[in-house]
Amino acid sequence: MPTFFFLLPWQVLGTDAGGTKEVVEQNVTGLLHPVGHLGTQILSENIRFLLKNPSSREQMGKRGRKRWRECT
């Protein structure tokens, strides 16, 4: 996952595989879900959570941008 995604004004959703889980901190800078069939259910739960919790979306986005600035 390119780290420039943290420059966008929203949180990151991604899989907990590969380098993504090293970049996205679960429930801090975004939400992760597993790969495969089980992952689709968790992804849909993560999307519903973010739709119902605008303050969480905003905070994750802010923390992601802050983390990106600290790492570059």
CHARMM internal coordinates of N, CA and C (Angstrom, degrees):
IC EDIT
DIST 1 N 1 CA 1.4425
DIST 1 CA 1 C 1.5224
ANGL 1 N 1 CA 1 C 108.28
DIST 1 C 2 N 1.3066
ANGL 1 CA 1 C 2 N 117.61
DIHE 1 N 1 CA 1 C 2 N 124.90
DIST 2 N 2 CA 1.4648
ANGL 1 C 2 N 2 CA 119.40
DIHE 1 CA 1 C 2 N 2 CA 176.61
DIST 2 CA 2 C 1.5262
ANGL 2 N 2 CA 2 C 110.51
DIHE 1 C 2 N 2 CA 2 C -64.43
DIST 2 C 3 N 1.3211
ANGL 2 CA 2 C 3 N 115.65
DIHE 2 N 2 CA 2 C 3 N 133.86
DIST 3 N 3 CA 1.4638
ANGL 2 C 3 N 3 CA 119.02
DIHE 2 CA 2 C 3 N 3 CA -177.87
DIST 3 CA 3 C 1.5172
ANGL 3 N 3 CA 3 C 112.83
DIHE 2 C 3 N 3 CA 3 C -69.20
DIST 3 C 4 N 1.3267
ANGL 3 CA 3 C 4 N 117.93
DIHE 3 N 3 CA 3 C 4 N -14.52
DIST 4 N 4 CA 1.4689
ANGL 3 C 4 N 4 CA 118.45
DIHE 3 CA 3 C 4 N 4 CA -179.98
DIST 4 CA 4 C 1.5209
ANGL 4 N 4 CA 4 C 111.65
DIHE 3 C 4 N 4 CA 4 C -66.93
DIST 4 C 5 N 1.3354
ANGL 4 CA 4 C 5 N 118.98
DIHE 4 N 4 CA 4 C 5 N -11.51
DIST 5 N 5 CA 1.4621
ANGL 4 C 5 N 5 CA 120.25
DIHE 4 CA 4 C 5 N 5 CA 175.68
DIST 5 CA 5 C 1.5192
ANGL 5 N 5 CA 5 C 111.11
DIHE 4 C 5 N 5 CA 5 C -59.62
DIST 5 C 6 N 1.3368
ANGL 5 CA 5 C 6 N 117.28
DIHE 5 N 5 CA 5 C 6 N -26.43
DIST 6 N 6 CA 1.4519
ANGL 5 C 6 N 6 CA 119.81
DIHE 5 CA 5 C 6 N 6 CA 179.18
DIST 6 CA 6 C 1.5160
ANGL 6 N 6 CA 6 C 112.35
DIHE 5 C 6 N 6 CA 6 C -70.48
DIST 6 C 7 N 1.3112
ANGL 6 CA 6 C 7 N 118.12
DIHE 6 N 6 CA 6 C 7 N -11.27
DIST 7 N 7 CA 1.4663
ANGL 6 C 7 N 7 CA 120.40
DIHE 6 CA 6 C 7 N 7 CA 176.13
DIST 7 CA 7 C 1.5184
ANGL 7 N 7 CA 7 C 111.72
DIHE 6 C 7 N 7 CA 7 C -78.36
DIST 7 C 8 N 1.3088
ANGL 7 CA 7 C 8 N 116.96
DIHE 7 N 7 CA 7 C 8 N -17.16
DIST 8 N 8 CA 1.4548
ANGL 7 C 8 N 8 CA 121.10
DIHE 7 CA 7 C 8 N 8 CA -179.43
DIST 8 CA 8 C 1.5274
ANGL 8 N 8 CA 8 C 109.67
DIHE 7 C 8 N 8 CA 8 C -72.80
DIST 8 C 9 N 1.3250
ANGL 8 CA 8 C 9 N 117.60
DIHE 8 N 8 CA 8 C 9 N 154.85
DIST 9 N 9 CA 1.4714
ANGL 8 C 9 N 9 CA 120.51
DIHE 8 CA 8 C 9 N 9 CA -174.08
DIST 9 CA 9 C 1.5315
ANGL 9 N 9 CA 9 C 113.80
DIHE 8 C 9 N 9 CA 9 C -82.57
DIST 9 C 10 N 1.3062
ANGL 9 CA 9 C 10 N 118.49
DIHE 9 N 9 CA 9 C 10 N 33.92
DIST 10 N 10 CA 1.4539
ANGL 9 C 10 N 10 CA 120.96
DIHE 9 CA 9 C 10 N 10 CA 177.33
DIST 10 CA 10 C 1.5156
ANGL 10 N 10 CA 10 C 109.91
DIHE 9 C 10 N 10 CA 10 C -150.67
DIST 10 C 11 N 1.3107
ANGL 10 CA 10 C 11 N 115.67
DIHE 10 N 10 CA 10 C 11 N 168.84
DIST 11 N 11 CA 1.4455
ANGL 10 C 11 N 11 CA 122.76
DIHE 10 CA 10 C 11 N 11 CA -179.70
DIST 11 CA 11 C 1.5230
ANGL 11 N 11 CA 11 C 110.53
DIHE 10 C 11 N 11 CA 11 C -72.83
DIST 11 C 12 N 1.3240
ANGL 11 CA 11 C 12 N 116.19
DIHE 11 N 11 CA 11 C 12 N 170.22
DIST 12 N 12 CA 1.4536
ANGL 11 C 12 N 12 CA 121.89
DIHE 11 CA 11 C 12 N 12 CA -178.51
DIST 12 CA 12 C 1.5256
ANGL 12 N 12 CA 12 C 109.50
DIHE 11 C 12 N 12 CA 12 C -109.04
DIST 12 C 13 N 1.3229
ANGL 12 CA 12 C 13 N 116.06
DIHE 12 N 12 CA 12 C 13 N 136.57
DIST 13 N 13 CA 1.4551
ANGL 12 C 13 N 13 CA 123.09
DIHE 12 CA 12 C 13 N 13 CA 169.27
DIST 13 CA 13 C 1.5210
ANGL 13 N 13 CA 13 C 106.71
DIHE 12 C 13 N 13 CA 13 C -110.34
DIST 13 C 14 N 1.3217
ANGL 13 CA 13 C 14 N 117.11
DIHE 13 N 13 CA 13 C 14 N 134.60
DIST 14 N 14 CA 1.4567
ANGL 13 C 14 N 14 CA 118.64
DIHE 13 CA 13 C 14 N 14 CA -179.17
DIST 14 CA 14 C 1.5178
ANGL 14 N 14 CA 14 C 111.73
DIHE 13 C 14 N 14 CA 14 C -160.81
DIST 14 C 15 N 1.3364
ANGL 14 CA 14 C 15 N 115.35
DIHE 14 N 14 CA 14 C 15 N 171.28
DIST 15 N 15 CA 1.4635
ANGL 14 C 15 N 15 CA 120.19
DIHE 14 CA 14 C 15 N 15 CA 177.98
DIST 15 CA 15 C 1.5179
ANGL 15 N 15 CA 15 C 109.81
DIHE 14 C 15 N 15 CA 15 C -81.89
DIST 15 C 16 N 1.3154
ANGL 15 CA 15 C 16 N 115.60
DIHE 15 N 15 CA 15 C 16 N 156.04
DIST 16 N 16 CA 1.4597
ANGL 15 C 16 N 16 CA 119.92
DIHE 15 CA 15 C 16 N 16 CA 178.70
DIST 16 CA 16 C 1.5286
ANGL 16 N 16 CA 16 C 110.84
DIHE 15 C 16 N 16 CA 16 C -90.36
DIST 16 C 17 N 1.3073
ANGL 16 CA 16 C 17 N 116.02
DIHE 16 N 16 CA 16 C 17 N 33.82
DIST 17 N 17 CA 1.4621
ANGL 16 C 17 N 17 CA 121.99
DIHE 16 CA 16 C 17 N 17 CA 179.98
DIST 17 CA 17 C 1.5287
ANGL 17 N 17 CA 17 C 109.85
DIHE 16 C 17 N 17 CA 17 C -117.42
DIST 17 C 18 N 1.3111
ANGL 17 CA 17 C 18 N 115.13
DIHE 17 N 17 CA 17 C 18 N 157.08
DIST 18 N 18 CA 1.4583
ANGL 17 C 18 N 18 CA 120.06
DIHE 17 CA 17 C 18 N 18 CA 175.62
DIST 18 CA 18 C 1.5162
ANGL 18 N 18 CA 18 C 112.56
DIHE 17 C 18 N 18 CA 18 C 61.03
DIST 18 C 19 N 1.3212
ANGL 18 CA 18 C 19 N 114.89
DIHE 18 N 18 CA 18 C 19 N -148.02
DIST 19 N 19 CA 1.4524
ANGL 18 C 19 N 19 CA 120.56
DIHE 18 CA 18 C 19 N 19 CA -176.22
DIST 19 CA 19 C 1.5097
ANGL 19 N 19 CA 19 C 114.77
DIHE 18 C 19 N 19 CA 19 C -75.52
DIST 19 C 20 N 1.3279
ANGL 19 CA 19 C 20 N 117.44
DIHE 19 N 19 CA 19 C 20 N -14.87
DIST 20 N 20 CA 1.4664
ANGL 19 C 20 N 20 CA 119.67
DIHE 19 CA 19 C 20 N 20 CA -178.18
DIST 20 CA 20 C 1.5186
ANGL 20 N 20 CA 20 C 111.34
DIHE 19 C 20 N 20 CA 20 C -58.98
DIST 20 C 21 N 1.3217
ANGL 20 CA 20 C 21 N 117.14
DIHE 20 N 20 CA 20 C 21 N -43.79
DIST 21 N 21 CA 1.4701
ANGL 20 C 21 N 21 CA 119.23
DIHE 20 CA 20 C 21 N 21 CA -177.78
DIST 21 CA 21 C 1.5222
ANGL 21 N 21 CA 21 C 112.03
DIHE 20 C 21 N 21 CA 21 C -70.10
DIST 21 C 22 N 1.3291
ANGL 21 CA 21 C 22 N 117.41
DIHE 21 N 21 CA 21 C 22 N -14.34
DIST 22 N 22 CA 1.4525
ANGL 21 C 22 N 22 CA 120.51
DIHE 21 CA 21 C 22 N 22 CA 175.18
DIST 22 CA 22 C 1.5260
ANGL 22 N 22 CA 22 C 111.68
DIHE 21 C 22 N 22 CA 22 C -84.90
DIST 22 C 23 N 1.3256
ANGL 22 CA 22 C 23 N 116.44
DIHE 22 N 22 CA 22 C 23 N -20.01
DIST 23 N 23 CA 1.4600
ANGL 22 C 23 N 23 CA 121.81
DIHE 22 CA 22 C 23 N 23 CA -177.54
DIST 23 CA 23 C 1.5223
ANGL 23 N 23 CA 23 C 111.62
DIHE 22 C 23 N 23 CA 23 C -99.43
DIST 23 C 24 N 1.3294
ANGL 23 CA 23 C 24 N 116.76
DIHE 23 N 23 CA 23 C 24 N -43.25
DIST 24 N 24 CA 1.4652
ANGL 23 C 24 N 24 CA 121.72
DIHE 23 CA 23 C 24 N 24 CA -177.57
DIST 24 CA 24 C 1.5249
ANGL 24 N 24 CA 24 C 108.87
DIHE 23 C 24 N 24 CA 24 C -91.34
DIST 24 C 25 N 1.3113
ANGL 24 CA 24 C 25 N 116.40
DIHE 24 N 24 CA 24 C 25 N 122.58
DIST 25 N 25 CA 1.4562
ANGL 24 C 25 N 25 CA 120.85
DIHE 24 CA 24 C 25 N 25 CA 176.78
DIST 25 CA 25 C 1.5246
ANGL 25 N 25 CA 25 C 108.02
DIHE 24 C 25 N 25 CA 25 C -92.37
DIST 25 C 26 N 1.3185
ANGL 25 CA 25 C 26 N 115.91
DIHE 25 N 25 CA 25 C 26 N 117.13
DIST 26 N 26 CA 1.4684
ANGL 25 C 26 N 26 CA 122.62
DIHE 25 CA 25 C 26 N 26 CA -175.20
DIST 26 CA 26 C 1.5249
ANGL 26 N 26 CA 26 C 111.50
DIHE 25 C 26 N 26 CA 26 C -53.30
DIST 26 C 27 N 1.3303
ANGL 26 CA 26 C 27 N 115.53
DIHE 26 N 26 CA 26 C 27 N 128.42
DIST 27 N 27 CA 1.4671
ANGL 26 C 27 N 27 CA 124.58
DIHE 26 CA 26 C 27 N 27 CA 178.67
DIST 27 CA 27 C 1.5259
ANGL 27 N 27 CA 27 C 113.60
DIHE 26 C 27 N 27 CA 27 C 64.94
DIST 27 C 28 N 1.3104
ANGL 27 CA 27 C 28 N 118.05
DIHE 27 N 27 CA 27 C 28 N 9.50
DIST 28 N 28 CA 1.4610
ANGL 27 C 28 N 28 CA 121.71
DIHE 27 CA 27 C 28 N 28 CA 177.93
DIST 28 CA 28 C 1.5214
ANGL 28 N 28 CA 28 C 109.49
DIHE 27 C 28 N 28 CA 28 C -117.03
DIST 28 C 29 N 1.3335
ANGL 28 CA 28 C 29 N 117.00
DIHE 28 N 28 CA 28 C 29 N -57.32
DIST 29 N 29 CA 1.4645
ANGL 28 C 29 N 29 CA 121.00
DIHE 28 CA 28 C 29 N 29 CA 179.20
DIST 29 CA 29 C 1.5273
ANGL 29 N 29 CA 29 C 111.83
DIHE 28 C 29 N 29 CA 29 C -110.38
DIST 29 C 30 N 1.3118
ANGL 29 CA 29 C 30 N 117.33
DIHE 29 N 29 CA 29 C 30 N -4.18
DIST 30 N 30 CA 1.4558
ANGL 29 C 30 N 30 CA 121.05
DIHE 29 CA 29 C 30 N 30 CA 179.33
DIST 30 CA 30 C 1.5134
ANGL 30 N 30 CA 30 C 110.92
DIHE 29 C 30 N 30 CA 30 C 172.75
DIST 30 C 31 N 1.3227
ANGL 30 CA 30 C 31 N 115.37
DIHE 30 N 30 CA 30 C 31 N -170.24
DIST 31 N 31 CA 1.4544
ANGL 30 C 31 N 31 CA 121.72
DIHE 30 CA 30 C 31 N 31 CA -179.10
DIST 31 CA 31 C 1.5243
ANGL 31 N 31 CA 31 C 109.27
DIHE 30 C 31 N 31 CA 31 C -126.38
DIST 31 C 32 N 1.3221
ANGL 31 CA 31 C 32 N 115.63
DIHE 31 N 31 CA 31 C 32 N 138.05
DIST 32 N 32 CA 1.4546
ANGL 31 C 32 N 32 CA 122.02
DIHE 31 CA 31 C 32 N 32 CA -179.08
DIST 32 CA 32 C 1.5237
ANGL 32 N 32 CA 32 C 110.19
DIHE 31 C 32 N 32 CA 32 C -111.99
DIST 32 C 33 N 1.3234
ANGL 32 CA 32 C 33 N 115.50
DIHE 32 N 32 CA 32 C 33 N 153.66
DIST 33 N 33 CA 1.4606
ANGL 32 C 33 N 33 CA 121.65
DIHE 32 CA 32 C 33 N 33 CA 175.10
DIST 33 CA 33 C 1.5256
ANGL 33 N 33 CA 33 C 108.45
DIHE 32 C 33 N 33 CA 33 C -140.72
DIST 33 C 34 N 1.3464
ANGL 33 CA 33 C 34 N 117.47
DIHE 33 N 33 CA 33 C 34 N 152.68
DIST 34 N 34 CA 1.4594
ANGL 33 C 34 N 34 CA 119.74
DIHE 33 CA 33 C 34 N 34 CA 179.73
DIST 34 CA 34 C 1.5255
ANGL 34 N 34 CA 34 C 111.71
DIHE 33 C 34 N 34 CA 34 C -70.85
DIST 34 C 35 N 1.3068
ANGL 34 CA 34 C 35 N 114.00
DIHE 34 N 34 CA 34 C 35 N 162.11
DIST 35 N 35 CA 1.4679
ANGL 34 C 35 N 35 CA 120.97
DIHE 34 CA 34 C 35 N 35 CA 175.56
DIST 35 CA 35 C 1.5306
ANGL 35 N 35 CA 35 C 108.05
DIHE 34 C 35 N 35 CA 35 C -79.27
DIST 35 C 36 N 1.3053
ANGL 35 CA 35 C 36 N 116.76
DIHE 35 N 35 CA 35 C 36 N 149.36
DIST 36 N 36 CA 1.4566
ANGL 35 C 36 N 36 CA 120.88
DIHE 35 CA 35 C 36 N 36 CA 174.15
DIST 36 CA 36 C 1.5132
ANGL 36 N 36 CA 36 C 113.45
DIHE 35 C 36 N 36 CA 36 C 99.42
DIST 36 C 37 N 1.3281
ANGL 36 CA 36 C 37 N 114.65
DIHE 36 N 36 CA 36 C 37 N -168.94
DIST 37 N 37 CA 1.4654
ANGL 36 C 37 N 37 CA 121.38
DIHE 36 CA 36 C 37 N 37 CA -174.59
DIST 37 CA 37 C 1.5265
ANGL 37 N 37 CA 37 C 112.14
DIHE 36 C 37 N 37 CA 37 C -59.40
DIST 37 C 38 N 1.3251
ANGL 37 CA 37 C 38 N 117.65
DIHE 37 N 37 CA 37 C 38 N -45.64
DIST 38 N 38 CA 1.4614
ANGL 37 C 38 N 38 CA 120.42
DIHE 37 CA 37 C 38 N 38 CA 178.21
DIST 38 CA 38 C 1.5308
ANGL 38 N 38 CA 38 C 110.75
DIHE 37 C 38 N 38 CA 38 C -59.63
DIST 38 C 39 N 1.3101
ANGL 38 CA 38 C 39 N 115.87
DIHE 38 N 38 CA 38 C 39 N -36.19
DIST 39 N 39 CA 1.4578
ANGL 38 C 39 N 39 CA 120.53
DIHE 38 CA 38 C 39 N 39 CA -179.48
DIST 39 CA 39 C 1.5121
ANGL 39 N 39 CA 39 C 113.54
DIHE 38 C 39 N 39 CA 39 C -62.43
DIST 39 C 40 N 1.3254
ANGL 39 CA 39 C 40 N 117.45
DIHE 39 N 39 CA 39 C 40 N -32.69
DIST 40 N 40 CA 1.4676
ANGL 39 C 40 N 40 CA 119.27
DIHE 39 CA 39 C 40 N 40 CA -179.60
DIST 40 CA 40 C 1.5238
ANGL 40 N 40 CA 40 C 111.01
DIHE 39 C 40 N 40 CA 40 C -65.18
DIST 40 C 41 N 1.3163
ANGL 40 CA 40 C 41 N 117.11
DIHE 40 N 40 CA 40 C 41 N -37.42
DIST 41 N 41 CA 1.4697
ANGL 40 C 41 N 41 CA 120.74
DIHE 40 CA 40 C 41 N 41 CA 178.23
DIST 41 CA 41 C 1.5320
ANGL 41 N 41 CA 41 C 110.27
DIHE 40 C 41 N 41 CA 41 C -66.23
DIST 41 C 42 N 1.3176
ANGL 41 CA 41 C 42 N 116.48
DIHE 41 N 41 CA 41 C 42 N -44.75
DIST 42 N 42 CA 1.4615
ANGL 41 C 42 N 42 CA 120.20
DIHE 41 CA 41 C 42 N 42 CA -179.23
DIST 42 CA 42 C 1.5265
ANGL 42 N 42 CA 42 C 110.35
DIHE 41 C 42 N 42 CA 42 C -68.46
DIST 42 C 43 N 1.3262
ANGL 42 CA 42 C 43 N 117.28
DIHE 42 N 42 CA 42 C 43 N -38.18
DIST 43 N 43 CA 1.4672
ANGL 42 C 43 N 43 CA 120.00
DIHE 42 CA 42 C 43 N 43 CA 176.05
DIST 43 CA 43 C 1.5212
ANGL 43 N 43 CA 43 C 110.33
DIHE 42 C 43 N 43 CA 43 C -58.82
DIST 43 C 44 N 1.3313
ANGL 43 CA 43 C 44 N 117.16
DIHE 43 N 43 CA 43 C 44 N -44.69
DIST 44 N 44 CA 1.4728
ANGL 43 C 44 N 44 CA 118.92
DIHE 43 CA 43 C 44 N 44 CA -179.93
DIST 44 CA 44 C 1.5313
ANGL 44 N 44 CA 44 C 111.07
DIHE 43 C 44 N 44 CA 44 C -64.90
DIST 44 C 45 N 1.3309
ANGL 44 CA 44 C 45 N 117.44
DIHE 44 N 44 CA 44 C 45 N -36.37
DIST 45 N 45 CA 1.4670
ANGL 44 C 45 N 45 CA 120.25
DIHE 44 CA 44 C 45 N 45 CA 175.63
DIST 45 CA 45 C 1.5296
ANGL 45 N 45 CA 45 C 111.04
DIHE 44 C 45 N 45 CA 45 C -64.95
DIST 45 C 46 N 1.3373
ANGL 45 CA 45 C 46 N 116.51
DIHE 45 N 45 CA 45 C 46 N -40.91
DIST 46 N 46 CA 1.4658
ANGL 45 C 46 N 46 CA 120.50
DIHE 45 CA 45 C 46 N 46 CA 178.30
DIST 46 CA 46 C 1.5243
ANGL 46 N 46 CA 46 C 111.27
DIHE 45 C 46 N 46 CA 46 C -63.08
DIST 46 C 47 N 1.3158
ANGL 46 CA 46 C 47 N 116.65
DIHE 46 N 46 CA 46 C 47 N -41.28
DIST 47 N 47 CA 1.4719
ANGL 46 C 47 N 47 CA 120.44
DIHE 46 CA 46 C 47 N 47 CA 179.07
DIST 47 CA 47 C 1.5269
ANGL 47 N 47 CA 47 C 110.00
DIHE 46 C 47 N 47 CA 47 C -64.23
DIST 47 C 48 N 1.3306
ANGL 47 CA 47 C 48 N 116.90
DIHE 47 N 47 CA 47 C 48 N -45.44
DIST 48 N 48 CA 1.4760
ANGL 47 C 48 N 48 CA 119.93
DIHE 47 CA 47 C 48 N 48 CA 178.34
DIST 48 CA 48 C 1.5280
ANGL 48 N 48 CA 48 C 110.95
DIHE 47 C 48 N 48 CA 48 C -60.13
DIST 48 C 49 N 1.3366
ANGL 48 CA 48 C 49 N 116.20
DIHE 48 N 48 CA 48 C 49 N -42.61
DIST 49 N 49 CA 1.4574
ANGL 48 C 49 N 49 CA 120.06
DIHE 48 CA 48 C 49 N 49 CA 178.92
DIST 49 CA 49 C 1.5259
ANGL 49 N 49 CA 49 C 110.44
DIHE 48 C 49 N 49 CA 49 C -58.32
DIST 49 C 50 N 1.3268
ANGL 49 CA 49 C 50 N 116.48
DIHE 49 N 49 CA 49 C 50 N -47.39
DIST 50 N 50 CA 1.4637
ANGL 49 C 50 N 50 CA 120.20
DIHE 49 CA 49 C 50 N 50 CA -177.30
DIST 50 CA 50 C 1.5277
ANGL 50 N 50 CA 50 C 111.97
DIHE 49 C 50 N 50 CA 50 C -66.70
DIST 50 C 51 N 1.3230
ANGL 50 CA 50 C 51 N 116.81
DIHE 50 N 50 CA 50 C 51 N -35.58
DIST 51 N 51 CA 1.4629
ANGL 50 C 51 N 51 CA 119.99
DIHE 50 CA 50 C 51 N 51 CA 178.08
DIST 51 CA 51 C 1.5306
ANGL 51 N 51 CA 51 C 111.47
DIHE 50 C 51 N 51 CA 51 C -66.13
DIST 51 C 52 N 1.3257
ANGL 51 CA 51 C 52 N 116.50
DIHE 51 N 51 CA 51 C 52 N -34.01
DIST 52 N 52 CA 1.4649
ANGL 51 C 52 N 52 CA 120.91
DIHE 51 CA 51 C 52 N 52 CA -177.95
DIST 52 CA 52 C 1.5243
ANGL 52 N 52 CA 52 C 112.96
DIHE 51 C 52 N 52 CA 52 C -87.59
DIST 52 C 53 N 1.3296
ANGL 52 CA 52 C 53 N 118.24
DIHE 52 N 52 CA 52 C 53 N -10.74
DIST 53 N 53 CA 1.4597
ANGL 52 C 53 N 53 CA 121.61
DIHE 52 CA 52 C 53 N 53 CA -174.12
DIST 53 CA 53 C 1.5260
ANGL 53 N 53 CA 53 C 111.59
DIHE 52 C 53 N 53 CA 53 C -129.68
DIST 53 C 54 N 1.3293
ANGL 53 CA 53 C 54 N 116.89
DIHE 53 N 53 CA 53 C 54 N 74.72
DIST 54 N 54 CA 1.4632
ANGL 53 C 54 N 54 CA 119.67
DIHE 53 CA 53 C 54 N 54 CA -177.69
DIST 54 CA 54 C 1.5312
ANGL 54 N 54 CA 54 C 113.33
DIHE 53 C 54 N 54 CA 54 C -60.18
DIST 54 C 55 N 1.3151
ANGL 54 CA 54 C 55 N 117.69
DIHE 54 N 54 CA 54 C 55 N -32.02
DIST 55 N 55 CA 1.4658
ANGL 54 C 55 N 55 CA 118.59
DIHE 54 CA 54 C 55 N 55 CA 179.66
DIST 55 CA 55 C 1.5273
ANGL 55 N 55 CA 55 C 110.83
DIHE 54 C 55 N 55 CA 55 C -68.18
DIST 55 C 56 N 1.3189
ANGL 55 CA 55 C 56 N 117.85
DIHE 55 N 55 CA 55 C 56 N -36.57
DIST 56 N 56 CA 1.4697
ANGL 55 C 56 N 56 CA 120.68
DIHE 55 CA 55 C 56 N 56 CA 175.76
DIST 56 CA 56 C 1.5191
ANGL 56 N 56 CA 56 C 110.71
DIHE 55 C 56 N 56 CA 56 C -64.78
DIST 56 C 57 N 1.3323
ANGL 56 CA 56 C 57 N 116.78
DIHE 56 N 56 CA 56 C 57 N -41.88
DIST 57 N 57 CA 1.4726
ANGL 56 C 57 N 57 CA 120.43
DIHE 56 CA 56 C 57 N 57 CA 177.06
DIST 57 CA 57 C 1.5140
ANGL 57 N 57 CA 57 C 110.17
DIHE 56 C 57 N 57 CA 57 C -57.16
DIST 57 C 58 N 1.3188
ANGL 57 CA 57 C 58 N 115.70
DIHE 57 N 57 CA 57 C 58 N -48.28
DIST 58 N 58 CA 1.4622
ANGL 57 C 58 N 58 CA 120.62
DIHE 57 CA 57 C 58 N 58 CA -177.04
DIST 58 CA 58 C 1.5312
ANGL 58 N 58 CA 58 C 111.29
DIHE 57 C 58 N 58 CA 58 C -63.84
DIST 58 C 59 N 1.3311
ANGL 58 CA 58 C 59 N 116.28
DIHE 58 N 58 CA 58 C 59 N -44.89
DIST 59 N 59 CA 1.4662
ANGL 58 C 59 N 59 CA 119.58
DIHE 58 CA 58 C 59 N 59 CA -178.78
DIST 59 CA 59 C 1.5270
ANGL 59 N 59 CA 59 C 111.71
DIHE 58 C 59 N 59 CA 59 C -64.77
DIST 59 C 60 N 1.3245
ANGL 59 CA 59 C 60 N 117.64
DIHE 59 N 59 CA 59 C 60 N -42.23
DIST 60 N 60 CA 1.4669
ANGL 59 C 60 N 60 CA 120.36
DIHE 59 CA 59 C 60 N 60 CA 178.40
DIST 60 CA 60 C 1.5241
ANGL 60 N 60 CA 60 C 110.42
DIHE 59 C 60 N 60 CA 60 C -62.43
DIST 60 C 61 N 1.3167
ANGL 60 CA 60 C 61 N 116.51
DIHE 60 N 60 CA 60 C 61 N -40.97
DIST 61 N 61 CA 1.4633
ANGL 60 C 61 N 61 CA 120.02
DIHE 60 CA 60 C 61 N 61 CA 178.08
DIST 61 CA 61 C 1.5152
ANGL 61 N 61 CA 61 C 111.73
DIHE 60 C 61 N 61 CA 61 C -62.81
DIST 61 C 62 N 1.3167
ANGL 61 CA 61 C 62 N 116.93
DIHE 61 N 61 CA 61 C 62 N -44.05
DIST 62 N 62 CA 1.4678
ANGL 61 C 62 N 62 CA 120.82
DIHE 61 CA 61 C 62 N 62 CA 179.11
DIST 62 CA 62 C 1.5237
ANGL 62 N 62 CA 62 C 111.37
DIHE 61 C 62 N 62 CA 62 C -63.35
DIST 62 C 63 N 1.3326
ANGL 62 CA 62 C 63 N 116.26
DIHE 62 N 62 CA 62 C 63 N -44.08
DIST 63 N 63 CA 1.4676
ANGL 62 C 63 N 63 CA 119.33
DIHE 62 CA 62 C 63 N 63 CA -179.66
DIST 63 CA 63 C 1.5234
ANGL 63 N 63 CA 63 C 111.42
DIHE 62 C 63 N 63 CA 63 C -67.41
DIST 63 C 64 N 1.3277
ANGL 63 CA 63 C 64 N 117.16
DIHE 63 N 63 CA 63 C 64 N -35.24
DIST 64 N 64 CA 1.4603
ANGL 63 C 64 N 64 CA 120.30
DIHE 63 CA 63 C 64 N 64 CA 177.14
DIST 64 CA 64 C 1.5158
ANGL 64 N 64 CA 64 C 111.94
DIHE 63 C 64 N 64 CA 64 C -64.71
DIST 64 C 65 N 1.3312
ANGL 64 CA 64 C 65 N 117.32
DIHE 64 N 64 CA 64 C 65 N -43.80
DIST 65 N 65 CA 1.4680
ANGL 64 C 65 N 65 CA 120.62
DIHE 64 CA 64 C 65 N 65 CA 177.62
DIST 65 CA 65 C 1.5215
ANGL 65 N 65 CA 65 C 110.76
DIHE 64 C 65 N 65 CA 65 C -64.38
DIST 65 C 66 N 1.3279
ANGL 65 CA 65 C 66 N 116.52
DIHE 65 N 65 CA 65 C 66 N -40.09
DIST 66 N 66 CA 1.4640
ANGL 65 C 66 N 66 CA 120.17
DIHE 65 CA 65 C 66 N 66 CA 178.44
DIST 66 CA 66 C 1.5332
ANGL 66 N 66 CA 66 C 110.30
DIHE 65 C 66 N 66 CA 66 C -63.03
DIST 66 C 67 N 1.3195
ANGL 66 CA 66 C 67 N 116.35
DIHE 66 N 66 CA 66 C 67 N -44.89
DIST 67 N 67 CA 1.4722
ANGL 66 C 67 N 67 CA 119.55
DIHE 66 CA 66 C 67 N 67 CA 179.18
DIST 67 CA 67 C 1.5247
ANGL 67 N 67 CA 67 C 111.02
DIHE 66 C 67 N 67 CA 67 C -61.75
DIST 67 C 68 N 1.3212
ANGL 67 CA 67 C 68 N 117.26
DIHE 67 N 67 CA 67 C 68 N -41.92
DIST 68 N 68 CA 1.4682
ANGL 67 C 68 N 68 CA 120.51
DIHE 67 CA 67 C 68 N 68 CA 179.24
DIST 68 CA 68 C 1.5175
ANGL 68 N 68 CA 68 C 110.58
DIHE 67 C 68 N 68 CA 68 C -61.06
DIST 68 C 69 N 1.3240
ANGL 68 CA 68 C 69 N 117.08
DIHE 68 N 68 CA 68 C 69 N -44.28
DIST 69 N 69 CA 1.4697
ANGL 68 C 69 N 69 CA 119.85
DIHE 68 CA 68 C 69 N 69 CA -179.57
DIST 69 CA 69 C 1.5308
ANGL 69 N 69 CA 69 C 110.98
DIHE 68 C 69 N 69 CA 69 C -63.87
DIST 69 C 70 N 1.3175
ANGL 69 CA 69 C 70 N 117.54
DIHE 69 N 69 CA 69 C 70 N -36.45
DIST 70 N 70 CA 1.4618
ANGL 69 C 70 N 70 CA 120.90
DIHE 69 CA 69 C 70 N 70 CA 179.38
DIST 70 CA 70 C 1.5261
ANGL 70 N 70 CA 70 C 112.27
DIHE 69 C 70 N 70 CA 70 C -69.29
DIST 70 C 71 N 1.3084
ANGL 70 CA 70 C 71 N 117.09
DIHE 70 N 70 CA 70 C 71 N -26.99
DIST 71 N 71 CA 1.4826
ANGL 70 C 71 N 71 CA 121.19
DIHE 70 CA 70 C 71 N 71 CA -176.37
DIST 71 CA 71 C 1.5144
ANGL 71 N 71 CA 71 C 113.14
DIHE 70 C 71 N 71 CA 71 C -92.51
DIST 71 C 72 N 1.3247
ANGL 71 CA 71 C 72 N 117.82
DIHE 71 N 71 CA 71 C 72 N -10.47
DIST 72 N 72 CA 1.4796
ANGL 71 C 72 N 72 CA 118.73
DIHE 71 CA 71 C 72 N 72 CA -178.00
DIST 72 CA 72 C 1.4972
ANGL 72 N 72 CA 72 C 111.20
DIHE 71 C 72 N 72 CA 72 C -106.13
END
COOR INIT
IC SEED 1 N 1 CA 1 C
IC BUILD
